[in-house]
Amino acid sequence: MYDTQFGNGKILAEKFQKEFSGEYEVKTGDVKDIDPQTVANDNPDVLILGGAIRMFRGATKSKKWLKRLDKALKYKGNNIKYATEFLTHGLPTDKVQGFKKRYHKKLEKASSIENVYPEILTARVKEQEGPILDSEMEKAQNYIHDIINWIK
């Protein structure tokens, strides 16, 4: 799942999908378009939730979506075994640490998620509309492989 305005979050989600697709059935979608109840009904084993820092606000749409998902999962009596997240941003990486911690804490507080990966992927974009920096895409590739190894 991702939140995207200019397509950068979707690009990262599709990269995750491509890397996971050999062993797992992977669905992607924008939090604006996918009802959390639908995801709760599907009862996935893994959740990867993307967000964006915009106008110095950290992933508000994704955090609200997660809260609704947690409620829907509780109602169904379902849990997600593994979860992680990513953030796209235009700020220097050292300037996103507070956003990153608060976003990560939301995932950790979701009672219907059993295991949260301890690190969060941040991907810096060159300009507001992108693209994601090449070095950040390399970092994402390594992160994805770490996640795959973690859930095995």
C-alpha positions in Angstrom: 0.0 0.0 0.0 1.2 3.5 -0.7 0.2 7.1 -0.8 1.5 9.0 -3.8 0.8 12.3 -5.4 3.5 12.2 -8.2 4.0 8.5 -8.5 7.1 8.0 -6.4 5.4 5.9 -3.8 3.9 3.7 -6.5 7.3 3.2 -8.1 8.7 1.9 -4.7 5.6 -0.3 -4.2 6.0 -1.8 -7.7 9.7 -2.5 -6.9 8.6 -4.4 -3.8 6.0 -6.2 -5.9 8.6 -7.2 -8.5 11.1 -8.5 -5.9 8.4 -10.4 -3.9 6.5 -11.8 -6.9 8.6 -15.0 -7.4 7.4 -16.4 -4.1 4.4 -14.4 -3.0 1.2 -13.1 -4.3 1.5 -9.4 -4.1 -1.2 -6.7 -4.4 -0.5 -3.0 -4.5 -2.7 0.0 -4.3 -3.1 3.6 -3.2 -4.5 4.2 0.3 -6.9 6.6 -1.4 -8.4 3.8 -3.5 -8.2 0.7 -1.3 -10.6 0.3 1.6 -8.9 -1.1 4.7 -11.9 -3.4 5.1 -11.0 -5.0 1.8 -7.4 -5.7 3.0 -8.7 -7.0 6.3 -11.0 -9.4 4.4 -8.0 -10.6 2.3 -6.1 -11.3 5.6 -2.6 -10.8 4.2 0.5 -12.2 5.9 2.6 -9.1 5.1 1.9 -5.4 4.9 4.2 -2.8 3.4 2.8 0.7 3.9 4.3 3.6 2.0 3.8 7.2 2.9 5.1 10.6 1.8 6.3 13.7 3.7 4.6 16.7 2.2 4.7 20.3 3.4 6.5 19.1 6.6 3.6 16.7 7.4 4.5 13.1 7.7 2.4 10.5 5.9 -1.0 11.6 7.3 -3.1 9.7 4.8 -1.2 6.4 5.4 -1.4 6.8 9.2 -5.1 7.3 9.0 -5.5 4.4 6.7 -3.4 2.2 9.1 -5.7 3.1 12.0 -8.8 2.1 10.0 -7.0 -1.2 8.9 -6.1 -2.0 12.5 -9.8 -1.5 13.5 -11.0 -3.7 10.6 -8.5 -6.5 11.4 -9.5 -6.5 15.1 -13.2 -6.7 14.1 -12.4 -9.7 11.8 -10.2 -11.3 14.4 -7.3 -11.3 11.9 -3.6 -10.4 12.3 -0.9 -9.5 9.9 2.3 -11.5 10.7 4.9 -9.0 9.3 4.9 -5.3 8.4 7.3 -2.6 7.4 7.0 0.8 5.8 8.6 3.4 3.6 8.6 7.1 3.2 9.3 9.3 0.2 10.5 12.8 0.8 12.4 15.7 -0.7 14.3 16.6 2.5 17.9 15.8 3.4 17.8 12.3 5.0 18.9 13.7 8.4 15.9 16.0 8.4 13.3 13.2 8.2 14.3 11.3 11.4 11.5 12.7 13.5 8.9 11.9 10.8 10.4 8.5 10.4 10.2 7.7 14.1 6.6 8.9 14.4 5.5 6.9 11.4 7.2 3.8 12.6 5.6 4.2 16.1 2.2 4.1 14.5 2.9 0.7 12.9 4.3 -0.6 16.2 1.2 0.5 18.0 -1.1 -1.4 15.6 -2.3 -4.3 17.8 -3.2 -6.4 14.8 0.3 -6.5 13.5 2.5 -9.2 15.1 6.0 -8.3 13.9 7.3 -4.9 12.7 10.6 -4.7 10.9 12.9 -2.5 13.1 14.0 -0.2 10.2 12.1 2.0 7.9 13.0 2.8 4.3 13.3 6.4 3.4 13.7 7.4 -0.2 14.6 10.9 -1.2 13.3 12.4 -4.4 15.3 14.8 -6.6 12.5 17.4 -6.8 9.0 17.6 -5.5 7.6 15.5 -8.4 10.6 13.1 -8.4 12.3 11.1 -9.6 13.6 9.1 -6.7 17.4 9.5 -6.6 19.4 6.6 -8.0 21.3 6.1 -4.8 17.9 5.8 -3.0 16.7 3.1 -5.4 19.9 1.1 -4.7 19.2 1.5 -1.0 15.6 0.3 -1.6 16.8 -2.8 -3.4 19.0 -3.8 -0.4 16.1 -3.0 2.0 13.7 -5.2 0.0 16.1 -8.2 0.1 16.5 -7.7 3.9 12.7 -7.7 4.3 12.4 -10.9 2.2 15.1 -12.6 4.3 13.4 -11.4 7.5 10.0 -13.0 6.7 11.4 -16.3 5.6 
